[in-house]
């Protein structure tokens, strides 16, 4: 009986932890894939959240791109979180990180954090968005 209770508790813990891990959001455009996530996914106003993004060059040629991080709060306020200029060889990937410092006066609710690349020579850029809950 003890083993069965332990097993149920362990399974519930595993399932709960799988739900709590933020899933990265993916975007793809002309040979470039983006994945972005925010951690933690919930903060109090005035706290910081980490933003992680992965850029993958799926093309067969070297690409030079600029990756930009931008956040919007529910009130429509835009916050520029920074940018990185990258040169990626064929099949190469890179992890890019930044931080989102929310203000104590930030609007409460769901903030969107977007990682985007500019388009080149008539091709659209790619973007991926993750969400941060500010309490």
C-alpha positions as CSV (number, residue, x, y, z in Angstrom):
1,X,0.0,0.0,0.0
2,X,2.8,2.4,0.8
3,X,4.5,1.7,-2.5
4,X,1.4,2.5,-4.4
5,X,0.9,5.8,-2.6
6,X,4.5,6.7,-3.2
7,X,4.3,5.8,-6.9
8,X,1.1,7.9,-7.3
9,X,2.7,10.9,-5.6
10,X,5.9,10.6,-7.6
11,X,3.9,10.4,-10.9
12,X,1.9,13.5,-9.9
13,X,5.1,15.4,-9.1
14,X,6.6,14.4,-12.5
15,X,3.5,15.4,-14.4
16,X,3.2,18.7,-12.5
17,X,6.9,19.6,-13.2
18,X,6.4,18.8,-16.9
19,X,3.5,21.3,-17.1
20,X,5.5,24.0,-15.2
21,X,8.5,23.9,-17.6
22,X,8.0,26.8,-20.1
23,X,7.9,25.5,-23.7
24,X,10.0,27.4,-26.2
25,X,8.1,29.1,-29.0
26,X,9.4,28.4,-32.6
27,X,9.4,30.5,-35.7
28,X,10.8,29.8,-39.1
29,X,11.7,32.0,-42.1
30,X,13.9,31.4,-45.2
31,X,16.4,29.0,-43.6
32,X,16.4,30.6,-40.2
33,X,14.6,29.1,-37.2
34,X,14.0,30.9,-33.9
35,X,13.1,29.5,-30.5
36,X,12.4,31.8,-27.5
37,X,11.4,31.2,-23.9
38,X,11.0,33.3,-20.7
39,X,12.0,32.1,-17.3
40,X,10.4,32.3,-14.8
41,X,7.0,32.6,-16.6
42,X,5.5,34.6,-13.7
43,X,7.1,37.5,-11.8
44,X,5.9,40.3,-9.5
45,X,6.1,43.8,-10.9
46,X,9.6,45.1,-10.4
47,X,11.3,41.7,-10.8
48,X,13.4,40.5,-13.6
49,X,12.8,37.6,-16.0
50,X,15.4,35.9,-18.2
51,X,14.8,35.6,-21.9
52,X,16.6,32.9,-23.9
53,X,16.5,32.4,-27.7
54,X,18.1,30.0,-30.1
55,X,18.8,31.0,-33.7
56,X,19.5,28.2,-36.2
57,X,20.8,28.6,-39.7
58,X,19.1,25.8,-41.6
59,X,20.3,27.1,-45.0
60,X,23.4,25.9,-46.9
61,X,25.0,29.3,-46.9
62,X,26.4,31.7,-44.3
63,X,23.8,34.2,-43.1
64,X,24.3,37.6,-41.3
65,X,21.3,38.6,-39.3
66,X,20.3,41.0,-36.5
67,X,18.2,39.5,-33.7
68,X,16.1,41.9,-31.7
69,X,14.3,41.4,-28.4
70,X,11.2,43.5,-27.7
71,X,8.6,43.4,-24.9
72,X,5.0,44.8,-24.8
73,X,2.9,45.1,-21.7
74,X,-0.9,44.9,-21.7
75,X,-1.1,48.7,-21.6
76,X,0.8,48.8,-25.0
77,X,4.1,50.1,-23.6
78,X,7.1,48.9,-25.7
79,X,10.4,48.0,-24.1
80,X,13.5,47.4,-26.2
81,X,15.5,44.6,-24.6
82,X,18.4,44.7,-27.0
83,X,19.8,43.2,-30.1
84,X,22.6,41.0,-31.4
85,X,24.3,40.9,-34.8
86,X,25.1,37.3,-35.8
87,X,27.0,35.6,-38.6
88,X,26.0,31.9,-38.8
89,X,27.6,29.3,-41.0
90,X,25.4,26.6,-42.6
91,X,23.8,24.5,-39.9
92,X,25.2,26.6,-37.1
93,X,23.1,27.6,-34.1
94,X,23.7,30.1,-31.3
95,X,22.1,30.8,-27.9
96,X,21.2,34.5,-27.3
97,X,20.1,35.7,-23.9
98,X,18.9,38.9,-22.4
99,X,16.9,40.0,-19.3
100,X,13.5,41.7,-19.0
101,X,13.5,44.1,-16.0
102,X,9.9,44.8,-15.3
103,X,9.2,48.1,-13.5
104,X,7.3,48.3,-10.1
105,X,4.8,50.4,-12.0
106,X,4.4,47.9,-14.9
107,X,0.9,47.0,-16.0
108,X,-0.2,43.7,-14.4
109,X,-1.1,40.9,-16.8
110,X,0.4,39.1,-19.7
111,X,3.5,40.7,-21.3
112,X,4.7,39.5,-24.7
113,X,8.4,39.1,-25.3
114,X,9.3,38.8,-29.0
115,X,12.5,37.7,-30.7
116,X,12.7,38.8,-34.3
117,X,15.0,39.0,-37.3
118,X,14.8,41.6,-40.0
119,X,13.9,40.5,-43.6
120,X,16.5,40.6,-46.4
121,X,16.1,41.2,-50.1
122,X,12.3,41.0,-50.2
123,X,12.0,38.0,-47.8
124,X,10.1,38.5,-44.6
125,X,11.9,38.2,-41.2
126,X,11.1,35.6,-38.6
127,X,9.7,36.2,-35.1
128,X,8.8,34.1,-32.1
129,X,6.9,35.2,-29.0
130,X,6.9,34.0,-25.4
131,X,4.7,35.3,-22.6
132,X,5.4,36.5,-19.1
133,X,2.7,37.0,-16.5
134,X,3.3,40.0,-14.3
135,X,1.5,40.1,-11.0
